[in-house]
């Protein structure tokens, strides 16, 4: 791991960079999507196919998963 990757990992854990992940599944509500490294409740539930949910999470992480100044 180089210095840039190490700093990015530190920023993600410190909450400076927001990233989503698929937190789990509820048979009534659907798949839960939440922010990484926070104790908050799931951000949203999706009832569509898992590949579509992964595309949503990937798109968010690509747009907002960079360091903002």
Secondary structure, 3 states (H helix, E strand, C coil): CCHHHHHHHHHHHHCCCCCEEEEEEECCCEEEEEECCCCCCCCEEECCCHHHHHHHHHHHHHHHCCCCC
